[in-house]
């Protein structure tokens, strides 16, 4: 059902595409986005484990993934049985000297990473104010854009007419005719939707920018919150890629547009110092 073009306004009958007279339920843009999601969903491998930070962090030394496992420690006089989650390299490609580390050590570094690409509310508001002003300016340009689009649209109508003529005069065979017609009608939908979008929204960049600013302010909250490892991992994957552990230090590459916000993460951060101090914590509460 999610793959039927009918819902954005086209109809297929005996292999030929027609413009439906019905009111489309969704836009072609949304339809295309749904196709991308479907593709991802069906290519996804099933998850075996339930550890928050596995599946996206690799070992810098041997390029294997880091895996996690639970181990218990027993403190007879104080806390009794306590379970800890440890992360270690799976060493799939042979010998590797990288040490294992506690989940908290991964978590703290991820909090710093997410925090390093976040925006404060003050800056977010300033940015939004500037964006609104630019949006106003762009509205003026939109008029010219609309003109160009309507020219393209009328060119396309002419092409459709010529295609039909060449088919009726038996210059084009049925298969090429149907294929070309389908192609042209799809393009026509895209043009029509662009026109509608400009007429209703004006600038197409303004909404994504607002969304980005909102997410970047959310990042600050996610980094600060407690007991939210799954959310933290989700955000970390959103803002960065190429996560590598190298002697317990987590390295990453901020992805656009978050790279604009990333502070120099390669310099020694307070994390390494605080981790040094925390070492041995579990044996000396
Ligand atoms: Zn390794």
Boltz pocket constraint, residues with backbone or C-beta under 6 A from the ligand:
constraints:
  - pocket:
      binder: B
      contacts: [[A, 59], [A, 60], [A, 61], [A, 62], [A, 63], [A, 64], [A, 89], [A, 90], [A, 91], [A, 95], [A, 96], [A, 97], [A, 98]]
      max_distance: 6.0
